[in-house]
Amino acid sequence: MADPALILPLSAVLTGWMVAGGSPGPATLAISGTSMQLGRRAGLTIALGVLMGSATWGIAAALGFSAVMVANAWFFEVLRYAGAAYLMYLAVKSLRSAWRGDPVAPVTSGRQKSLFYKGLLLHLTNPKAILSWGAIYAIALAPEAGTASVWRLFLSLVSASSVVFLGYALVFSWRPVALGYARAKRWFELTFAALFGAASFKILTARLT
């Protein structure tokens, strides 16, 4: 039975959300790279950080923060520069790793925490993330939708995101994929540096619409 609070079928909303979330970008790049290099546990950890960042923006948008952000363009600018700077930092880090041929360091409990925060920061410094949440609420929910409908949609979208992000970690930590990374680590790191740099430039040149 269709939910009267939704303008579009939930299956269509979730499919579009998962396709957008799973498309190449800073988050999926970080998850896939970490999973190949450091293994499944590390990949799942950074994926959980990304998921937490996404959920944080989802809650903020549900509370109306996306509208506040649109009305105050300076906040978007702060996030935009912070996000671009963080992605450029990751690009330089990958480039240095490729240049020096750094060995893979063991994953300690402290490093597990840093991976979680890396994933969290990737999403919290992405100014488009909260706008995406605000847009999906506006597109999917009927004007008369109540608070309960907003939170039901939020939980559905977070569940869909968890399938995408955790799925990336599982797929790219698969042993044949990890072995391929080990054989061509330097080329992977150069590719990551280029893609993180491109993502930084894209965010830096983004405009609030």
Helices and strands as residue ranges (DSSP letters): H 10-22, H 26-38, H 40-62, H 65-71, H 73-100, H 109-124, H 127-140, H 147-172, H 175-183, H 185-204
